Amino acid sequence: MIETPRTSLVLFTAANADLVLKYYQENQAHLAPWEPIRDSGYLLLSNFKAMGEQSERDFEADKEVRLVAFNKDQTQVLGVCNFTGIVKGPLQACFLGYSIDKRFEGQGLMTEILDAGIANIFERLKLNRIMANYIPTNEGSGAVLNKLGFEKEGYARKYLKIAGKWQDHVLMAKLNDSPLGVS
């Protein structure tokens, strides 16, 4: 568990799948412009339990770290941050994905959550870089990444199919500048 002033970050597991599902159900319209189109079985508890079980296996194998940001009493999901595609060896990198509940936008909460998650990933996994990409019209996402010290590395045309169409993305990365170094 990672504590921030307003949240508790915990691993996404089968045990908290019901609350994570509720988060995605309540924020479906809010998140739709920034996510792939989901099939009809996506918003089912059985699917979220299976994803939680996979999250646990991937965590144990150092493949992914899917974190859920709960309120302090762990009764409500405020947001999520996922560190996926973890590659060791000469690359030492991963991708960052995240979202925040519509009700908590503009309060600095996503920055707080990501700052803690990124510090943990750099410290625990000793990665060299974390990459995050955003759709240019998602100015809020760009602002969060800039606040966290991510730097623009490029622009990819038709990078991901989001909301049913191929979308351009700004490519960002944050390097591990820890004095403890990278493994």
C-alpha positions in Angstrom: 0.0 0.0 0.0 1.2 3.5 -0.8 -0.2 6.4 1.2 -0.7 9.9 -0.1 -2.2 12.8 1.8 -5.7 12.0 0.5 -5.6 8.5 -0.9 -4.4 4.9 -0.4 -2.9 3.2 -3.5 -3.4 -0.5 -3.5 -2.9 -3.2 -6.1 -5.9 -4.0 -8.3 -7.0 -7.5 -7.2 -10.0 -9.8 -7.5 -10.8 -8.7 -3.9 -11.4 -5.1 -4.9 -12.9 -5.8 -8.3 -16.4 -4.8 -7.3 -15.3 -1.2 -6.3 -13.2 -0.9 -9.5 -16.1 -2.0 -11.6 -18.3 0.6 -9.9 -15.7 3.3 -10.7 -15.8 2.4 -14.4 -19.6 2.1 -14.5 -20.0 5.6 -12.9 -17.4 7.2 -15.1 -18.2 5.4 -18.4 -19.3 8.6 -20.2 -16.5 10.6 -18.7 -13.8 8.2 -19.8 -15.2 7.2 -23.1 -13.4 9.9 -25.2 -10.0 8.7 -23.9 -10.4 4.9 -24.0 -10.9 2.1 -26.6 -14.5 1.0 -27.3 -15.2 -1.8 -24.9 -17.2 -4.9 -25.8 -20.5 -5.8 -24.1 -18.8 -8.1 -21.5 -16.4 -5.5 -20.3 -18.5 -4.0 -17.5 -19.3 -7.3 -15.8 -18.1 -8.3 -12.3 -16.8 -11.6 -13.6 -14.6 -9.7 -16.1 -13.3 -7.4 -13.4 -12.5 -10.3 -11.1 -10.6 -12.0 -13.9 -8.7 -8.7 -14.6 -8.0 -8.4 -10.9 -6.6 -12.0 -10.8 -4.5 -11.2 -13.9 -3.3 -8.0 -12.2 -2.1 -10.0 -9.2 -0.2 -12.5 -11.4 1.4 -9.7 -13.5 2.5 -7.9 -10.3 4.2 -11.0 -9.0 6.0 -11.5 -12.3 7.0 -7.8 -12.5 5.1 -7.4 -15.8 2.6 -4.7 -14.7 1.6 -2.8 -11.6 -2.1 -1.8 -11.7 -2.9 0.6 -8.8 -6.3 1.7 -7.5 -6.5 5.0 -5.6 -9.0 4.7 -2.9 -10.3 7.2 -0.4 -8.7 6.7 3.1 -11.3 4.2 4.3 -11.1 2.3 1.0 -14.8 2.5 0.2 -14.5 4.5 -3.0 -12.2 4.4 -6.0 -11.0 8.0 -6.8 -8.8 7.0 -9.8 -6.4 4.4 -11.2 -2.8 4.4 -12.4 -1.3 1.5 -14.3 2.3 0.8 -15.1 2.2 -1.6 -18.0 4.5 -3.2 -20.5 7.4 -3.3 -18.0 10.6 -4.2 -19.8 13.8 -5.1 -18.0 17.2 -5.6 -19.6 18.7 -2.7 -21.5 15.4 -0.7 -21.8 14.3 -0.6 -18.2 11.0 1.1 -19.0 7.2 0.9 -18.8 4.1 2.8 -19.9 1.8 4.8 -17.6 -1.9 5.0 -18.0 -4.3 6.7 -15.6 -7.8 8.1 -15.0 -9.6 10.1 -12.4 -13.2 10.1 -11.3 -15.1 13.0 -12.9 -16.0 14.4 -9.4 -12.4 14.8 -8.5 -11.0 16.5 -11.6 -9.2 19.8 -11.2 -8.3 19.2 -7.5 -4.7 18.1 -8.0 -5.6 14.6 -7.0 -4.3 12.9 -10.1 -1.0 14.6 -9.7 -0.8 13.4 -6.1 -1.7 9.9 -7.0 0.8 9.7 -9.9 3.6 11.4 -8.0 3.4 8.6 -5.4 3.0 5.8 -7.9 5.9 6.9 -10.0 8.2 7.3 -7.0 7.3 3.8 -5.9 7.9 2.3 -9.4 11.2 4.0 -9.8 12.3 3.0 -6.3 11.0 -0.6 -6.4 11.7 -1.6 -10.0 14.7 0.6 -10.6 13.4 1.5 -14.1 15.1 4.1 -16.2 12.0 5.6 -17.8 8.3 5.8 -17.6 6.5 6.7 -20.9 3.0 8.3 -21.1 1.2 9.4 -24.1 -1.9 11.6 -24.5 -4.4 12.8 -27.1 -3.5 16.4 -27.9 -7.0 17.6 -27.1 -6.7 16.2 -23.6 -5.1 19.3 -22.2 -5.7 18.2 -18.6 -3.7 15.0 -19.1 -0.9 17.0 -20.7 -0.9 19.5 -17.8 -0.6 16.7 -15.2 2.3 15.1 -17.1 4.1 18.4 -17.3 3.6 19.1 -13.6 5.2 15.7 -12.9 8.3 16.4 -14.9 7.5 14.4 -18.1 9.2 15.8 -21.2 7.8 15.7 -24.7 9.7 13.2 -26.9 7.6 13.2 -30.0 4.3 13.1 -31.8 2.8 9.9 -33.2 0.1 10.1 -35.8 -2.8 7.6 -35.6 -1.1 6.0 -32.6 -4.0 4.3 -30.9 -7.6 3.5 -31.7 -9.5 5.4 -29.1 -13.2 6.1 -28.9 -13.6 4.2 -32.2 -11.1 6.2 -34.3 -7.3 6.4 -34.8 -6.0 9.2 -32.6 -2.7 11.1 -32.7 -0.8 11.2 -29.4 1.9 13.3 -27.8 4.7 11.1 -26.6 6.1 11.9 -23.2 8.6 10.3 -20.8 10.0 10.8 -17.3 13.5 9.6 -16.5 14.6 8.2 -13.2 17.0 10.8 -11.8 17.2 9.2 -8.4 20.7 9.4 -6.8 20.4 5.6 -6.2 20.5 5.1 -9.9 18.9 2.5 -12.1 19.6 -1.2 -12.0 
